[in-house]
Amino acid sequence: MVPPEFLNFFIASTGAGGALVGLLFVAVSLAPEQMVTRQAPVERQAVAGSAFTALINAFFISLTTLIPHFNIGTLIVIISLLSLLTSLIQAWSLMRLRKGWQSFLRRAFLVSLSLGLYGLELREGVGLISDPTQVGFVYGLLFVLLGAFALGLTRAWELLGAQRYGFGGWLSPLQDVHESEPFSRPDDAGSASGPPPTNGVAPRSPSQ
């Protein structure tokens, strides 16, 4: 059980996490074949998985802290280990591709950021198991949750096709997606496959 002065933060964090996860599902549903299916580029699959893992992690950690009279450290350790395992699976699918040192650096940054975040979370969970009354571990957990929200929102923003500039944009794994793969919504395909344009000459009737 967390100290009462932290409850408002975790209540707000739980509500925000649930809402953001729902919005991420809506965003992915617009074009799932370009984000999460087997046909989607590996980079987009990894970015989508990173965003989903970060937001789900923040949501369930925040929800766990609201359980009364329970040492939350145990569940935090379990959730952080699951997040680490998911990140390692994503790392395997990313790092096995060979596209040069720049691509390797981008992929390594994505992987190391996730592993570092959930590793810190695991440390705070172990600390809360050993000493639930230590407020320092709760403060550490707060900053980890803020980092998870920041990571999830950044990756979701990239996934929607938003252009990022500067060094942060260069580090995005989506830079490796070929420019000939335009990001389009499913209804674009329907409009593209519509009736072919005419040459402007109306068909003549048999009477003519």
Salt bridges, closest charged atoms under 4 A:
GLU43 OE2 - LYS99 NZ 2.93
GLU43 OE2 - ARG107 NH2 2.76
GLU124 OE2 - ARG123 NH2 3.09
GLU158 OE1 - ARG155 NH1 2.99
GLU158 OE2 - ARG164 NH1 2.23
ASP176 OD1 - ARG106 NH1 2.74
ASP176 OD2 - ARG107 NH2 3.91
